[in-house]
Amino acid sequence: MNLRLTLDRLALLALCIGLWQGLSAAFGTYWVSSPWRATVRFFELSASGELAFQAAYTVEASIYGFLAGGIAGVLLPFALRKQPVLNAVLDPYFAGGYGIPKLALAPLFVLWFGIDLEPKVALVASIVFFVMFFSVMAGVQAVNAQLVNMARVAGASERAIARHIVWPGAVPYAFAGFRIAAPYSIGAAVVGELISSNRGLGYMIQAGATDFDTTTVFVGLAALTLIVVIVNTGVAQAERWLLRWRPRSGAGASWVQGG
């Protein structure tokens, strides 16, 4: 099964590279750089340290923004669980904040925080917060109310209920949010760099496009893809480790049924 899956993925990768080569041959390397040119440039920039330098800046903004927005997005639903009236009052405001195109906030963040790392962190946090908040809130609200009531009857404290009932039930939803928010954090950092920056993969892509250097653009895109794959793999491994107590078949069934 795993071998077949690996072979299918390699076949799809080969198909994508073949399509990329076909487009390069059809339109010319000036418009669409070839896979070979991009590969050579990738290793050249890696050997010189330039690619690692630009990628580190993007990853740094993503990590700080992910932590700032993610921690608040995870903790707030647990705080609002015991405040249903406040939750109902704030709900339309959270929905409105989630619906605001975050790209429209980027110029404000640049105005407020300058062009260094801070506006990218703020942009990432503004996206990650809402993704994590609504994911974890869905998990908190999906907890079986009968289990909570039985625990209260048995004399369990609110802290014990949150730790032993609500939190384990919300963890799968939290990881679902992580899977969505992690790539978004990388993308948001790049968008911030495209708008205003002098470092990062977004800056490198923008500089390549300005110079009509599609090879550098494709190298930046390849580096971003590699980072996202590594991050998603790490999240999946952490999810399997933290949820190892769940039966595999049950986890799959609950995922299909929405938890």
N, C-alpha and C positions, 0 to 999 in steps of 0.2 A: 504493500500500500504506500509506504513512504517513498520507496524507489520509484513507483509509478508517478507519484505526485511530483517528485524532483525532476523526473524526465519531462513531464508535461510542462513544468515551469521553465525548464531549459529550452524546450521547443518553442514556447511562447516568446522567450527572450530572443532566441535566434530569429523568429519571425519579425519581431519589432526592429532588430538591428538590420535585417534585410530590407524592411520597408524604409528605414532611415537611409540606408545606402541607395535605395532606388530613388528616393526624393532628392538626395544629393546629386545623383547622376542626372536626374531630369531637370533640375533647376540650377545646378552648378554650385560649387563649394562657396561662392561668394554669398549666396542666399541661405544655403543649408550645408553646413560643414559636414564632411564625411565622418563616419565612425572612426576611421583610422587616424585622421587628423586630430579629432577630439581626444582619442586615446593617447596619442603622442604628447599633445599639449597637457593632458591631465598628469602624466608622469613627469613632464618637465617642470610644471608648477609644483608638483609634490616634492620633487627632488630639491628645488630651490627653497622650499619652505613657505612660498607665497600662498599656496592653497590652504595649508594648515593655519596660517595666520588669519586669512580671511574667514575660514570656516569657524575658527575658535571664537571670533567676535560675534558671529551669528548665533552660535550655540550658547555663548554666555548670556546674550540678551534673552534667548529662549528659556534658559534655565531659570534666570531671575524672574522673568515674567510669569513662567509656569508656576513657580513656587508662590509668588505673591498672589496671583489670581486663584491658583488651585487650592491653597490652604484655606483661604476665605470661602471659596465655593464649596468645600467639603464640610467645613465646620458650621456654616450658617444654617443649613437645613436642620441640623441637630438642635441648634438653639431655637429655631422657629417651631420645632415639633411640639414644644410645650407652650407655644403662644399662637394658637389657631386664629385668634382675632387679628393679631398683628400680621400674621402670614396672609390672611385674606386682604388686609389693607394694602400690604406691599406687593401683592401678586401682580396687579396690572402694571406697576412701575417696573418690576423685574422683567415682565414680558415686553414692555416698551424699550427698556434698556437693551434687552437681547436683540430686539428687532432693528435697532439703530445700526446702519452700516458703519462698522468700525473704521473703515478707510476714511470716512468723513471726519473722524476724530483725530486722525494723524496730524493734520496741520496745527490743530490746537495743542497737541502734545509737543510738537516741535516749538511752538510759540512759548509754551510754559516751561519746558525743560531743556531747550537748546537742541543741538544736533548730535550730542554724544550718545551714550548708551541709554540714558534715562527715557527718552521718548519711545524707543523700541520696547523697553521693558513695560512701560505703561500700556502700549498698544497690545502687546502679548497678554498682559494681565487682564485687560478689558475683555478679551475674547475668551480666555481660559476660564475666567470666573463664571461666566454665564453657562458655558458648556458643563462645567463641573457642578454648578449649583442645581441646574435642572435635572441632571443625571442622578445626583445623590438625593435630591428631593423626591424624585420618583421612587427611589429605593426605600426611603424613609416612609413614604405614604403607602407603599405596597406591603409593608410588614403586617402580618396577620394580627388583627386587633384582638382576637380571642386569646392568642398567646400572651399579649401584653396584659390583658385583664386577668388571666389566670396567674401570671407572675405577681401582679399587684395583690391579688387575693392571698397568695402564698406568702406575702410580706416582703417581696423584693422592693428595693429602693429604685428610684428613678435612674440613678447612676448604674445600678446593676442591670436594669432593663435595657438601658441604652447600650451597655457594653456587651451583654450576652444575647440580646434578641434583635435590637434595632440595627446595631452596627454589622453583625454578620449577615443580616438580610440586605443591607445596603451596599456591602462590599462589591458584589458582582456589578451593580449599577455604577459604582464608582469606577471600576475598571473599564466598563463600557465608555464612560466619560473620558477616562485617560486615553483610550485608544483613539478617540476623536480629537481630544484637546492637544495631544502630543504633536501630531503633524501640523495642526493649526498654529501651534506656538512657533514652529519653525517658519511656516509661511508668513505669519504676522511680522516676525522679526525681519524677514526679507523684504516685505512690503514697506516697513519703516525705513529700511536701508535704501530702497529704490526712491523714496520720497526725499530723504535728506540724510546723507551719511558720507563719510570718507573712508569707510572700512566695511568689511563684511562681504558675504557672497552676493547679496543684493547689489551692493556697490560695484562688485566685479562684473556682474551681469550687465548693469547699467552702463558701465564704462565700455564693455565689449560692444554693446549695441550702438553706443554713440560713435565708436570707431569703426562700425560695420565689420566687427571681428566676430563672426558667428561661431568660430571655434571656441573662443573664450566663453561665449554665452552657453554653449552646450556643455562645456566643462563645468561651469557653475551649476547648471541644471543637474548634471550627473552627480556632482558632489552633494547637492541637496537631496536628491533621490536616495543616495547611499546613506546619508544621515537619517532620513525618515525611516528607511528599512531597518537600520540598527536600533533606532528608538522603539519602533513597533515590536521588534524582536525582544528587546529588553522588557517592555511592558507585558508581552505575552508570557515570557519566562517568569516574571514576578507574579503574574496572575495565577499561573499553574502552581507555583510554590506556595503562595498564600492561601489558595483555595484547594490545596491537595486533600483536605478532609472531605471534600464533596465527591460523591460517586460520579465518575466520568459520564456515564449514561444519563444520570439525573441532571447534571450540569447542562448537557447538550439539550435535554428536553426542556428544561426551564428557560434556556436561552430562546428556543424556538417559540415557547409560549409567552415570552415577554417577562420572565422572572417568576 
